[in-house]
Amino acid sequence: MTRALVLGGGGPVGIAWETGLVVGLLREGIDLRGSDFVVGTSAGSVVGAQIALGHDLTTRADAQYVTPGDGGSGPVADESGQDSPGADRMMALMAAMEESAAHTGTPEEARAILGKFALAQETIPQDAFLGFFADLVGEEFPDGYACTAIQAHTGEFVVWNHESGVPLQAAVASSCSVPGIFPPITVGGAEHIDGGMRSGLNADVAAGHDLVVVVSCMVTSIPGIDDPRLDRLRRQRDDEDAAIAEAGGTTHHIDPGAAFLEVSGFGMHLMDPSRNPAAYAAGLEQAQAEAPRLRDVWS
């Protein structure tokens, strides 16, 4: 049986939660580093790269998210050192995403709208953003690892892997390039943006594996809320699950628990790094609840 791990997007807060989940599951005897294939999108590309490289996530997380003296409840800077983006930037991004979603052309044409938006925005320099991923400089692109991005000019969906022949640092940075928040990243001679502009999960990239564990930072429904964006998320998830099933695989979903939803404000505060320690703690806590259910399929 082959096992794949899919890690979805979710900003710095999502990185912290996914890291807590992975560390917590390891404490429960479930080592996701044993995955045959890891695919990450945006935040998931960061955590996925660390897993695929075999890095010690526990030590890294303790240094990053657990502040001495307060049990990890105090604010810390995220891996980029950036402040949470202003409401105006987030509103502009939401408007561009709605324009893209309403486009009646091809998926590539719709995504190119977001690429055009990203290319027109003033953000930090590309080299500065690449510096946030300096720990990946010189690392070989791991076999069995992939991350997703979008070619900014054409809207083409790109899956970076060992065979792509591109630097790991640039590939992961491109997967994390949220339009209007961070700069498009030049990889292979063209600018690329966040793979989450196609899907927050891109779980269908793992089609062909027997078991696909899908970790999502986003909910597809909120009680009492009727939102077309949630409808789109549900359809995407269903389509990706169907692609995995058609290839003979089984999907096991790990969705955000109540603690993480509270920390992230149901996804509204995923870019706020002051919430990272609480998100990491929520991941550790949720791992205890997830372990019995996951152990049955993982082993």
LOSE-265787 format. One record per residue: x negated, y negated, z negated of N, C-alpha, C in turn; residue number from 1. Coordinates in Angstrom, 3 decimals, decimal comma. Atoms other than C-alpha are relative to their C-alpha. Example, Ala and Ser with C-alpha at 12.3 -4.5 7.8 and 13.67 -1.06 7.14 Angstrom:
<pts>
-0,890/1,190/0,000/-12,300/4,500/-7,800/-0,900/-1,200/0,000/1 $
0,820/1,190/0,060/-13,670/1,060/-7,140/0,770/-1,090/-0,730/2 $
</pts>
This chain:
<pts>
-0,840/1,198/0,000/0,000/0,000/0,000/-0,872/-1,243/0,000/1 $
0,718/1,271/-0,014/-1,307/-3,455/0,915/0,829/-1,054/-0,721/2 $
-0,671/1,016/0,811/-0,513/-6,383/-1,358/-0,467/-1,383/0,419/3 $
0,314/1,375/-0,368/-0,341/-10,028/-0,310/0,556/-0,943/-1,058/4 $
-0,419/1,033/0,946/-0,058/-13,119/-2,485/0,191/-1,299/0,760/5 $
-0,315/1,283/-0,628/1,615/-16,297/-1,231/0,164/-1,042/-1,103/6 $
-0,049/1,071/0,992/1,091/-19,505/-3,212/0,467/-1,279/0,692/7 $
-0,617/1,143/-0,658/3,289/-22,479/-2,339/-0,533/-1,338/-0,462/8 $
0,418/1,357/0,300/2,818/-26,216/-2,431/0,679/-0,553/-1,236/9 $
-0,582/0,577/1,208/3,446/-28,375/-5,466/-0,850/-1,072/-0,651/10 $
0,781/1,086/0,565/0,910/-31,177/-5,928/-0,910/0,444/-1,131/11 $
0,892/-0,358/1,104/-1,539/-31,322/-8,847/0,722/0,710/-1,140/12 $
-0,764/-0,663/1,060/1,218/-30,283/-11,270/0,242/1,463/0,383/13 $
-0,163/-1,365/-0,475/1,876/-27,210/-9,129/-1,282/0,801/-0,094/14 $
1,289/-0,677/0,149/-1,834/-26,371/-9,105/-0,168/0,478/-1,445/15 $
0,147/-0,350/1,413/-1,830/-26,424/-12,908/0,915/1,163/-0,381/16 $
-0,950/-1,069/0,335/1,294/-24,241/-13,170/-0,408/1,326/0,624/17 $
0,426/-1,234/-0,663/0,094/-21,697/-10,613/-1,240/0,575/-0,658/18 $
1,199/-0,470/0,695/-3,264/-21,533/-12,368/0,374/0,655/-1,321/19 $
-0,452/-0,593/1,254/-1,546/-20,903/-15,708/0,667/1,342/0,211/20 $
-0,673/-1,256/-0,320/0,576/-18,203/-14,121/-1,013/1,101/0,293/21 $
1,020/-0,991/-0,356/-2,451/-16,427/-12,643/-0,810/0,420/-1,225/22 $
0,768/-0,300/1,212/-4,452/-16,687/-15,890/0,850/0,799/-0,983/23 $
-0,878/-0,707/0,925/-1,461/-15,581/-17,965/0,257/1,434/0,432/24 $
-0,215/-1,370/-0,498/-0,798/-12,556/-15,745/-1,251/0,846/-0,203/25 $
1,249/-0,734/0,243/-4,467/-11,585/-16,022/-0,075/0,446/-1,454/26 $
-0,017/-0,368/1,422/-4,093/-11,618/-19,816/0,973/1,144/-0,265/27 $
-0,974/-1,082/0,130/-1,131/-9,271/-19,332/-0,416/1,249/0,771/28 $
0,522/-1,165/-0,700/-3,277/-6,891/-17,306/0,325/0,064/1,479/29 $
-0,330/0,039/-1,419/-2,108/-7,967/-13,841/-0,962/-0,971/0,681/30 $
1,068/0,793/-0,613/-5,053/-9,172/-11,767/0,345/-0,283/1,457/31 $
-0,382/0,360/-1,363/-3,851/-11,022/-8,670/-1,204/-0,142/0,916/32 $
1,203/0,009/-0,834/-7,469/-11,151/-7,494/-0,136/1,301/0,780/33 $
0,005/-1,257/-0,732/-6,788/-7,608/-6,323/0,852/-0,030/1,256/34 $
-0,808/0,123/-1,209/-4,615/-8,935/-3,489/-0,840/0,315/1,237/35 $
0,681/-0,255/-1,274/-5,531/-7,684/-0,024/-0,023/-1,241/0,875/36 $
-0,105/1,202/-0,811/-4,488/-11,024/1,442/0,606/-1,093/-0,867/37 $
-0,509/1,159/0,737/-3,962/-14,476/-0,082/0,213/-1,125/0,997/38 $
-0,273/1,158/-0,852/-2,279/-17,333/1,766/0,522/-1,134/-0,868/39 $
-0,401/1,146/0,796/-1,949/-20,789/0,272/0,398/-1,178/0,866/40 $
-0,430/1,235/-0,651/-0,161/-23,941/1,309/-0,124/-1,145/-0,992/41 $
0,154/1,187/0,827/-1,155/-27,320/-0,123/-0,561/0,386/-1,375/42 $
0,493/-0,387/1,322/-1,485/-26,789/-3,910/-0,431/1,455/-0,034/43 $
0,319/-1,418/-0,023/-1,462/-23,059/-3,257/-1,299/0,320/0,702/44 $
1,267/-0,243/-0,679/-4,453/-23,379/-0,947/-1,171/-0,152/-0,967/45 $
1,058/0,226/0,995/-6,534/-24,670/-3,879/-0,115/1,206/-0,928/46 $
0,007/-1,142/0,917/-5,534/-21,905/-6,294/-0,365/1,267/0,754/47 $
0,300/-1,186/-0,794/-5,666/-19,303/-3,529/-1,472/0,135/0,326/48 $
1,433/-0,039/-0,295/-9,224/-20,246/-2,594/-0,796/0,451/-1,217/49 $
0,702/-0,395/1,222/-10,340/-19,906/-6,214/0,166/1,498/-0,258/50 $
-0,246/-1,423/0,189/-8,723/-16,466/-6,413/-0,827/0,818/0,986/51 $
0,692/-0,754/-1,039/-10,195/-15,288/-3,107/-1,515/-0,036/-0,176/52 $
1,435/0,114/0,241/-13,653/-16,532/-4,099/-0,433/0,732/-1,261/53 $
0,327/-0,716/1,226/-13,447/-14,612/-7,370/-0,456/-0,901/-1,126/54 $
0,423/0,932/1,045/-13,956/-17,722/-9,495/0,712/0,290/-1,330/55 $
-0,547/-0,201/1,340/-13,339/-17,631/-13,235/1,031/-1,087/-0,276/56 $
-1,056/0,994/0,169/-10,002/-19,404/-13,404/0,235/-0,357/-1,459/57 $
-0,244/0,256/1,427/-9,755/-19,066/-17,178/-0,913/-1,103/-0,519/58 $
0,964/1,001/0,453/-12,931/-21,030/-17,901/0,272/-1,351/0,643/59 $
-0,278/1,228/-0,730/-12,093/-23,597/-15,232/1,241/-0,697/-0,564/60 $
-1,253/0,573/0,493/-8,557/-24,083/-16,542/-0,153/-0,535/-1,416/61 $
0,206/0,474/1,371/-9,649/-24,361/-20,163/-0,692/-1,358/0,000/62 $
0,737/1,258/-0,061/-12,048/-27,156/-19,204/0,863/-1,116/0,578/63 $
-0,754/1,013/-0,736/-9,521/-28,923/-16,992/1,320/-0,382/-0,657/64 $
-1,366/0,226/0,469/-6,166/-28,553/-18,722/0,183/0,067/-1,506/65 $
-0,142/-0,122/1,449/-6,796/-27,800/-22,387/-0,918/-1,008/-0,664/66 $
0,763/1,066/0,625/-7,896/-30,925/-24,229/-0,285/0,350/-1,452/67 $
0,316/-0,348/1,385/-9,768/-30,200/-27,492/0,774/-0,865/-0,983/68 $
-0,659/0,727/1,071/-7,718/-31,130/-30,501/1,490/-0,177/0,187/69 $
-1,441/0,200/-0,154/-4,287/-31,313/-28,913/0,676/1,211/0,639/70 $
-0,606/-1,212/-0,529/-3,741/-27,779/-27,612/0,416/-0,105/1,440/71 $
-0,309/0,113/-1,417/-3,562/-28,980/-24,036/1,212/-0,841/0,295/72 $
-1,219/0,765/-0,242/-0,617/-31,316/-24,479/-0,273/-1,414/0,502/73 $
0,310/1,368/-0,392/-2,444/-34,546/-23,702/-0,269/-0,129/1,478/74 $
0,226/0,212/-1,423/-2,862/-36,103/-20,270/-1,465/0,154/0,376/75 $
1,341/-0,053/-0,571/-5,901/-35,325/-18,132/0,118/-0,393/1,464/76 $
-0,006/0,326/-1,425/-6,900/-36,461/-14,662/0,101/1,273/0,810/77 $
-0,041/-1,166/-0,878/-6,126/-34,120/-11,802/-1,328/0,123/0,716/78 $
1,257/-0,271/-0,665/-8,858/-32,666/-9,592/-0,402/-1,106/0,973/79 $
0,339/1,089/-0,910/-8,687/-35,707/-7,312/-0,342/-1,282/-0,737/80 $
0,225/1,224/0,746/-8,887/-38,289/-10,076/0,946/-1,113/0,395/81 $
-0,909/1,032/-0,485/-6,011/-40,121/-8,409/1,150/-0,228/-0,973/82 $
-1,215/0,298/0,735/-3,158/-41,866/-10,112/1,182/0,585/0,762/83 $
-1,216/-0,448/-0,668/0,336/-40,647/-9,390/0,404/-1,038/1,047/84 $
-0,296/0,956/-1,062/1,378/-42,188/-6,049/1,219/-0,847/-0,314/85 $
-1,088/0,914/0,258/3,682/-45,179/-6,111/1,297/0,453/0,627/86 $
-1,319/-0,381/-0,490/7,404/-44,844/-5,560/0,195/-0,409/1,451/87 $
-0,170/0,452/-1,379/7,144/-46,834/-2,325/-0,586/0,993/0,988/88 $
0,622/-0,991/-0,895/4,790/-44,283/-0,790/0,834/1,272/0,073/89 $
-0,815/-1,204/0,015/6,945/-41,379/-1,853/1,304/-0,219/0,763/90 $
-1,225/0,305/-0,731/10,057/-43,090/-0,493/-0,258/0,000/1,504/91 $
0,348/0,021/-1,422/8,306/-43,665/2,845/-0,192/1,417/0,524/92 $
0,185/-1,392/-0,407/7,296/-40,014/2,983/1,339/0,714/0,113/93 $
-1,316/-0,643/-0,041/10,835/-38,869/2,171/0,776/-0,434/1,249/94 $
-0,693/0,498/-1,191/12,181/-41,065/4,966/-0,562/0,655/1,260/95 $
0,621/-0,644/-1,161/9,675/-39,628/7,444/0,398/1,472/0,083/96 $
-0,411/-1,403/0,008/10,584/-36,093/6,383/1,446/0,155/0,459/97 $
-1,391/-0,059/-0,454/14,278/-36,809/6,907/0,089/-0,249/1,505/98 $
0,030/0,244/-1,443/13,522/-38,214/10,359/-0,459/1,255/0,739/99 $
0,499/-1,237/-0,606/11,549/-35,084/11,154/1,059/1,093/-0,019/100 $
-1,010/-1,047/0,138/14,313/-32,798/9,860/1,172/-0,225/0,951/101 $
-1,135/0,319/-0,872/16,919/-34,610/12,001/-0,346/0,101/1,481/102 $
0,424/-0,034/-1,401/14,874/-34,318/15,197/0,547/1,248/0,685/103 $
-0,660/-1,105/-0,698/16,583/-32,123/17,804/-0,910/0,700/1,000/104 $
0,940/-0,634/-0,920/13,476/-31,195/19,776/-0,616/1,258/-0,592/105 $
0,687/-1,193/0,488/10,999/-28,389/19,157/-0,525/-0,233/-1,410/106 $
0,598/0,173/1,324/9,593/-27,720/15,677/-1,316/-0,775/0,053/107 $
1,270/0,719/-0,130/6,229/-28,989/16,915/0,243/-1,497/0,158/108 $
-0,320/1,425/-0,189/7,776/-32,269/18,074/0,483/-0,627/-1,301/109 $
-0,493/0,513/1,277/9,529/-32,659/14,730/-1,150/-0,223/-0,968/110 $
1,145/0,136/0,915/6,312/-32,075/12,808/-0,955/-1,099/0,458/111 $
0,858/1,068/-0,510/4,430/-34,481/15,089/0,461/-1,370/-0,508/112 $
-0,501/1,244/0,600/6,688/-37,220/13,668/-0,710/-0,259/-1,331/113 $
0,690/0,132/1,291/5,116/-36,559/10,272/-1,488/-0,249/0,207/114 $
1,399/0,262/-0,307/1,665/-36,461/11,836/-0,228/-1,447/0,391/115 $
0,102/1,401/-0,410/2,229/-39,845/13,469/0,126/-0,919/-1,209/116 $
-0,162/0,771/1,234/3,443/-41,215/10,141/-1,292/0,019/-0,812/117 $
1,217/-0,142/0,802/0,359/-39,859/8,359/-1,157/-0,796/0,592/118 $
1,113/0,683/-0,664/-2,060/-41,288/10,920/0,113/-1,519/-0,108/119 $
-0,220/1,453/0,051/-0,505/-44,753/10,562/-0,156/-0,586/-1,398/120 $
0,032/0,491/1,376/-0,788/-44,966/6,769/-1,429/-0,306/-0,455/121 $
1,290/0,343/0,594/-3,597/-46,578/4,812/-0,149/0,756/-1,311/122 $
0,244/-0,763/1,227/-4,980/-44,198/2,206/-1,488/-0,103/-0,338/123 $
1,426/-0,029/0,305/-8,343/-43,427/0,670/-0,757/0,558/1,207/124 $
0,775/-0,536/-1,122/-11,179/-42,621/3,134/-0,034/1,534/-0,015/125 $
0,034/-1,444/-0,128/-11,366/-39,072/4,431/-1,137/0,625/-0,814/126 $
1,141/-0,547/0,741/-14,830/-38,525/2,924/0,269/0,027/-1,501/127 $
-0,324/0,037/1,430/-13,532/-39,545/-0,490/0,929/1,140/-0,369/128 $
-0,923/-1,099/0,278/-10,698/-37,031/-0,285/-0,712/1,338/0,071/129 $
0,776/-1,239/-0,087/-13,067/-34,285/0,848/-0,833/0,215/-1,264/130 $
0,797/-0,116/1,217/-15,119/-35,057/-2,233/0,731/0,648/-1,145/131 $
-0,776/-0,630/1,063/-12,277/-33,815/-4,419/-0,126/1,519/0,046/132 $
0,145/-1,449/-0,187/-13,034/-30,328/-3,061/-1,477/0,374/0,111/133 $
1,445/-0,183/-0,104/-16,802/-30,551/-3,526/-0,454/1,369/-0,485/134 $
0,403/-1,312/0,506/-16,873/-27,239/-5,397/0,066/1,073/1,091/135 $
-0,093/-0,963/-1,095/-16,111/-25,539/-2,060/-1,110/-0,177/1,030/136 $
1,088/0,239/-0,947/-19,123/-26,991/-0,241/-0,971/1,170/-0,048/137 $
0,955/-1,103/-0,077/-21,369/-24,181/0,951/0,603/1,366/-0,234/138 $
-0,654/-1,295/0,211/-18,848/-21,464/0,104/0,412/0,597/1,348/139 $
-0,464/-0,688/-1,194/-18,227/-18,895/2,828/1,522/0,119/-0,044/140 $
-1,444/-0,173/-0,063/-14,633/-18,733/4,004/0,304/1,454/-0,350/141 $
-0,207/-1,390/0,428/-13,376/-15,644/2,137/0,794/0,811/1,027/142 $
-0,790/-0,916/-0,804/-12,201/-12,684/4,163/1,272/0,303/-0,785/143 $
-1,247/-0,290/0,704/-8,567/-11,989/3,336/0,640/-1,207/-0,641/144 $
-0,591/1,234/0,512/-7,766/-15,637/2,589/0,376/-0,888/1,178/145 $
-0,420/0,951/-1,025/-5,845/-18,149/4,695/0,697/-1,175/-0,651/146 $
-0,765/1,156/0,453/-4,472/-21,637/4,230/0,599/-0,680/1,228/147 $
-0,781/0,524/-1,109/-2,042/-23,607/6,345/-0,138/-1,506/0,152/148 $
0,060/1,433/-0,288/-2,083/-27,008/8,014/0,823/-0,277/1,263/149 $
-0,715/0,445/-1,191/-0,406/-29,003/10,785/-0,915/-0,926/0,790/150 $
0,762/0,909/-0,853/-2,239/-30,571/13,730/0,797/-1,297/0,129/151 $
-0,761/1,244/0,159/-1,279/-34,206/13,269/0,542/-0,549/1,312/152 $
-0,422/0,586/-1,272/-1,025/-35,176/16,941/1,047/0,845/0,713/153 $
-0,886/-0,884/-0,766/0,796/-32,137/18,328/1,076/0,662/-0,840/154 $
-0,947/-0,696/0,868/2,656/-30,772/15,290/-0,195/1,502/-0,027/155 $
0,257/-1,441/-0,029/1,115/-27,347/15,899/-0,274/0,527/-1,407/156 $
0,253/-0,667/1,272/1,183/-25,012/12,889/-1,307/0,778/0,111/157 $
1,333/-0,602/-0,033/-2,341/-23,836/12,067/-0,211/0,835/-1,254/158 $
0,385/-0,849/1,120/-3,485/-20,963/9,867/-1,518/0,141/0,031/159 $
1,458/-0,100/0,083/-7,128/-21,345/8,840/-0,383/1,297/-0,707/160 $
0,515/-1,207/0,656/-8,968/-18,122/8,041/-1,467/0,189/0,353/161 $
1,425/-0,267/-0,206/-12,422/-16,538/8,195/-0,373/-0,074/1,481/162 $
0,275/-0,026/-1,430/-12,140/-16,161/11,963/0,085/-1,386/0,646/163 $
-0,162/1,334/-0,578/-11,354/-19,860/12,476/-1,335/-0,702/0,215/164 $
1,318/0,600/-0,145/-15,000/-20,789/12,039/-0,077/-1,445/-0,455/165 $
0,005/1,377/0,516/-14,261/-23,980/10,080/-0,454/0,016/-1,453/166 $
0,428/0,041/1,403/-15,655/-25,118/6,707/1,181/0,183/-0,949/167 $
-1,062/-0,238/0,978/-13,612/-23,915/3,735/0,452/-1,298/-0,641/168 $
-0,344/1,272/0,650/-13,752/-27,353/2,103/0,978/-0,798/0,853/169 $
-0,858/0,783/-0,882/-12,213/-29,074/5,128/1,357/0,666/0,206/170 $
-1,263/-0,722/-0,204/-9,598/-26,355/5,630/0,939/-0,206/-1,179/171 $
-0,830/0,176/1,190/-8,336/-26,586/2,047/0,447/-1,452/-0,127/172 $
-0,370/1,416/0,074/-8,414/-30,387/2,105/1,114/-0,322/0,990/173 $
-1,047/0,270/-0,996/-6,335/-30,415/5,302/1,337/0,554/-0,457/174 $
-1,232/-0,599/0,491/-3,791/-28,110/3,703/0,644/-0,845/-1,090/175 $
-0,479/0,830/1,106/-3,479/-30,599/0,831/0,273/-1,443/0,401/176 $
-0,112/1,378/-0,449/-3,236/-33,737/2,970/1,462/-0,422/0,116/177 $
-1,388/0,457/0,023/0,201/-34,995/1,945/0,108/-1,299/0,798/178 $
-0,082/1,188/-0,854/1,233/-37,530/4,632/0,319/-1,268/-0,784/179 $
-0,232/1,286/0,648/0,995/-41,118/3,450/-0,597/-0,110/-1,389/180 $
0,616/-0,005/1,328/-0,574/-40,084/0,146/-1,504/0,212/0,127/181 $
1,404/-0,315/-0,255/-3,872/-38,607/1,358/-0,268/-0,070/1,503/182 $
0,304/0,177/-1,429/-5,688/-39,021/4,686/0,038/1,317/0,769/183 $
0,163/-1,186/-0,841/-5,412/-36,570/7,577/-1,477/0,409/0,042/184 $
1,368/-0,515/0,044/-8,506/-34,359/7,646/-0,384/0,565/1,361/185 $
0,491/-0,488/-1,290/-10,554/-33,717/10,768/-0,607/1,392/-0,183/186 $
0,492/-1,375/0,007/-11,059/-29,986/11,266/0,009/0,489/1,443/187 $
0,056/-0,485/-1,366/-12,237/-28,489/14,539/0,248/-1,082/1,029/188 $
-0,108/1,091/-0,967/-12,240/-31,897/16,212/1,336/-0,712/0,039/189 $
-1,310/0,660/0,009/-8,647/-32,898/15,376/0,467/-0,220/-1,427/190 $
-0,521/0,279/1,336/-6,830/-34,443/12,414/1,138/0,958/-0,337/191 $
-1,031/-0,926/0,482/-4,635/-32,149/10,322/0,602/-0,520/-1,304/192 $
-0,702/0,385/1,218/-2,076/-32,656/7,569/0,534/1,246/-0,713/193 $
-0,526/-1,016/0,919/-0,437/-30,636/4,797/0,864/1,056/0,707/194 $
-0,783/-1,093/-0,568/0,856/-27,202/5,879/1,402/0,083/-0,553/195 $
-1,340/0,030/0,581/3,846/-27,820/3,628/0,997/-0,776/0,848/196 $
-0,909/0,716/-0,891/5,260/-30,006/6,387/0,715/0,969/0,945/197 $
-0,769/-1,044/-0,691/6,305/-26,750/8,067/0,903/0,716/-0,979/198 $
-0,722/-0,717/1,048/7,346/-24,908/4,912/-0,810/-0,099/-1,274/199 $
0,701/0,047/1,275/6,534/-25,147/1,249/-0,691/1,294/-0,357/200 $
0,559/-1,318/0,299/5,647/-21,447/1,283/-0,776/0,606/1,169/201 $
0,592/-0,669/-1,161/4,856/-20,237/4,809/-0,260/1,480/-0,285/202 $
0,171/-1,386/0,425/5,391/-16,747/3,406/-0,072/0,969/1,175/203 $
0,015/-0,899/-1,157/5,879/-15,266/6,884/-1,403/0,240/0,540/204 $
1,392/-0,235/-0,389/2,119/-15,622/7,424/-0,488/1,337/-0,557/205 $
0,397/-1,260/0,641/1,835/-12,579/5,135/0,770/1,202/0,538/206 $
-0,742/-1,124/-0,580/4,203/-10,459/7,258/-0,976/1,067/0,505/207 $
0,868/-1,108/-0,370/2,710/-7,031/7,889/-0,591/0,712/-1,203/208 $
0,452/-0,641/1,243/1,803/-6,300/4,277/1,191/0,659/-0,689/209 $
-1,071/-0,790/0,612/3,770/-3,809/2,209/0,718/-0,761/-1,106/210 $
-0,565/0,788/1,088/4,280/-6,040/-0,829/-0,496/-1,425/0,134/211 $
0,368/1,410/-0,070/4,330/-9,831/-0,648/0,558/-0,702/-1,232/212 $
-0,386/0,743/1,194/4,390/-11,683/-3,971/-0,037/-1,481/0,349/213 $
-0,133/1,394/-0,428/5,627/-15,221/-3,322/0,226/-0,884/-1,222/214 $
-0,084/0,918/1,145/4,997/-17,922/-5,933/0,409/-1,377/0,514/215 $
-0,527/1,282/-0,461/7,067/-21,066/-5,431/0,107/-0,991/-1,148/216 $
-0,145/1,075/0,979/6,923/-24,377/-7,296/1,349/-0,699/0,116/217 $
-1,235/0,721/-0,298/10,276/-25,430/-5,866/1,220/0,897/-0,188/218 $
-1,270/-0,717/0,091/13,857/-24,403/-6,581/0,784/-0,214/1,291/219 $
-0,838/0,137/-1,192/16,370/-23,819/-3,792/1,436/-0,372/-0,361/220 $
-1,322/0,450/0,429/19,397/-24,767/-5,870/-0,104/-0,648/-1,379/221 $
-0,087/0,672/1,289/20,208/-27,096/-8,754/1,474/-0,070/-0,362/222 $
-1,420/0,007/0,379/23,493/-26,635/-10,658/0,620/-1,387/0,111/223 $
-0,726/1,258/-0,127/25,967/-29,339/-9,729/-0,527/-0,939/1,062/224 $
0,598/0,859/-1,023/23,773/-30,719/-6,935/0,208/0,630/1,373/225 $
-0,178/-0,431/-1,386/24,773/-30,409/-3,279/-0,878/-0,885/0,871/226 $
1,000/0,794/-0,706/21,761/-31,532/-1,267/-0,424/0,750/1,255/227 $
0,406/-0,690/-1,234/21,017/-30,718/2,401/-1,464/0,419/0,004/228 $
1,408/-0,391/0,066/17,298/-30,590/1,566/-0,147/1,353/-0,675/229 $
0,018/-1,309/0,650/17,952/-27,674/-0,776/0,518/1,079/0,943/230 $
-0,505/-0,938/-0,992/19,974/-26,008/1,970/-1,107/0,401/0,971/231 $
1,102/-0,296/-0,929/16,971/-26,281/4,293/-1,024/0,914/-0,657/232 $
0,951/-0,854/0,716/14,702/-24,774/1,657/0,501/1,439/-0,080/233 $
-0,573/-1,352/0,079/17,072/-21,829/1,222/-0,077/0,714/1,347/234 $
0,056/-0,622/-1,332/17,247/-21,209/4,961/-1,422/0,397/0,364/235 $
1,395/-0,324/-0,277/13,473/-21,366/5,286/-0,429/1,261/-0,753/236 $
0,370/-1,154/0,825/13,018/-18,919/2,437/0,630/1,276/0,539/237 $
-0,675/-1,176/-0,531/15,592/-16,532/3,873/-0,641/0,461/1,310/238 $
0,625/-0,349/-1,279/13,998/-16,672/7,325/-1,369/0,654/-0,204/239 $
1,333/-0,558/0,256/10,533/-15,990/5,915/0,099/1,383/-0,637/240 $
-0,225/-1,326/0,582/11,812/-13,103/3,791/0,403/0,998/1,089/241 $
-0,448/-0,879/-1,080/13,491/-11,694/6,897/-1,165/0,426/0,884/242 $
1,172/-0,332/-0,816/10,234/-11,855/8,861/-0,871/1,053/-0,688/243 $
0,781/-0,987/0,760/8,455/-9,940/6,097/0,696/1,353/0,026/244 $
-0,767/-1,243/-0,006/11,240/-7,351/5,952/-0,047/0,674/1,364/245 $
0,039/-0,557/-1,347/11,251/-6,899/9,732/-1,341/0,671/0,294/246 $
1,325/-0,596/-0,169/7,527/-6,102/9,534/-0,226/1,166/-0,964/247 $
0,093/-1,159/0,882/8,267/-3,416/6,942/-0,412/-0,293/-1,423/248 $
0,452/0,368/1,329/7,394/-5,349/3,804/1,125/-0,316/-0,970/249 $
-0,918/0,368/1,078/9,077/-6,090/0,482/-0,493/-1,287/-0,641/250 $
0,353/1,285/0,599/9,154/-9,562/-1,057/0,364/-0,020/-1,476/251 $
-0,234/0,176/1,438/8,825/-10,249/-4,788/-0,223/-1,478/-0,306/252 $
0,089/1,439/0,234/9,574/-13,857/-5,724/-0,261/-0,324/-1,473/253 $
0,187/0,609/1,311/8,239/-15,754/-8,720/0,349/-1,477/0,152/254 $
-0,490/1,372/-0,102/10,204/-18,989/-9,023/-0,281/-0,753/-1,297/255 $
0,296/0,779/1,207/9,630/-21,843/-11,469/1,012/0,251/-1,112/256 $
-0,855/-0,195/1,161/10,984/-21,178/-14,948/0,454/-1,322/-0,587/257 $
-0,601/1,200/0,601/12,840/-23,607/-17,190/-1,052/-0,979/-0,513/258 $
1,019/0,893/0,567/9,688/-24,952/-18,862/-0,679/-0,827/1,091/259 $
0,654/0,734/-1,080/8,017/-25,848/-15,576/0,964/-0,978/0,668/260 $
-0,973/0,902/-0,607/11,208/-27,341/-14,160/0,158/-1,273/-0,835/261 $
-0,082/1,173/0,879/11,386/-29,624/-17,181/-1,234/-0,879/0,173/262 $
1,247/0,755/-0,150/7,727/-30,625/-16,831/-0,030/-0,739/1,342/263 $
0,090/0,572/-1,347/8,023/-31,253/-13,087/1,198/-0,851/0,374/264 $
-1,205/0,746/-0,327/11,423/-32,928/-13,272/0,701/0,563/1,213/265 $
-0,595/-0,695/-1,145/12,810/-30,320/-10,866/-0,678/-0,404/1,311/266 $
0,770/0,302/-1,199/10,045/-31,207/-8,432/-0,204/-1,468/0,278/267 $
0,106/1,442/-0,249/10,300/-34,983/-8,713/-1,340/-0,582/-0,448/268 $
1,228/0,557/0,572/7,020/-35,417/-10,629/-1,213/0,896/0,264/269 $
1,092/-0,929/-0,299/4,724/-32,892/-8,946/-1,322/-0,710/0,272/270 $
1,223/0,750/-0,288/2,226/-35,629/-8,091/-0,519/-0,771/-1,206/271 $
0,378/0,737/1,210/1,891/-36,897/-11,675/-0,985/0,832/-0,821/272 $
0,996/-0,843/0,661/-1,396/-35,500/-13,069/0,056/-0,028/-1,521/273 $
-0,097/0,018/1,459/-0,556/-36,523/-16,645/0,798/1,201/-0,519/274 $
-0,815/-1,152/0,372/1,802/-33,518/-16,634/-0,744/1,330/0,157/275 $
0,740/-1,234/-0,275/-0,924/-31,001/-15,731/-0,146/0,934/-1,202/276 $
0,157/-0,924/1,130/-1,652/-29,653/-19,233/1,292/0,714/-0,380/277 $
-1,289/-0,617/0,329/2,030/-29,049/-19,938/0,408/1,007/1,067/278 $
-0,315/-0,931/-1,083/2,429/-27,403/-16,526/-0,824/1,278/-0,125/279 $
0,859/-1,176/0,206/-0,521/-25,108/-17,208/0,555/0,861/-1,130/280 $
-0,574/-0,736/1,130/0,995/-24,151/-20,567/1,286/0,712/0,413/281 $
-1,243/-0,626/-0,474/4,330/-23,458/-18,824/-0,305/1,230/0,844/282 $
0,405/-1,154/-0,794/2,532/-21,130/-16,412/-0,436/1,161/-0,862/283 $
0,425/-1,046/0,934/0,896/-19,213/-19,245/1,209/0,663/-0,657/284 $
-1,198/-0,518/0,668/4,258/-18,871/-20,985/0,837/0,855/0,955/285 $
-0,838/-0,743/-0,942/6,110/-17,756/-17,875/-0,620/1,329/0,389/286 $
0,679/-1,247/-0,354/3,485/-15,111/-17,119/0,411/1,142/-0,924/287 $
-0,405/-1,037/0,950/4,522/-13,238/-20,257/1,358/0,583/0,378/288 $
-1,324/-0,468/-0,395/8,101/-13,045/-19,008/-0,033/0,708/1,351/289 $
0,070/-0,579/-1,344/7,128/-12,203/-15,417/-0,719/1,338/0,027/290 $
0,878/-1,162/-0,066/4,594/-9,504/-16,262/0,730/1,336/0,086/291 $
-0,649/-1,318/-0,099/6,981/-6,573/-16,917/0,648/0,252/1,353/292 $
-0,671/-0,143/-1,292/8,912/-7,210/-13,714/-1,039/0,168/1,123/293 $
1,029/-0,085/-1,043/5,776/-7,713/-11,604/-0,808/1,292/-0,109/294 $
0,819/-1,220/0,206/3,916/-4,773/-13,154/0,614/1,203/0,711/295 $
-0,694/-1,134/-0,628/6,534/-2,381/-11,791/-0,315/0,092/1,487/296 $
0,252/-0,043/-1,445/5,808/-3,381/-8,203/-1,488/-0,106/0,329/297 $
1,411/0,241/-0,286/2,151/-4,437/-8,416/-0,834/1,270/-0,108/298 $
0,783/-1,223/0,212/0,869/-1,119/-9,683/0,579/1,163/0,799/299 $
</pts>
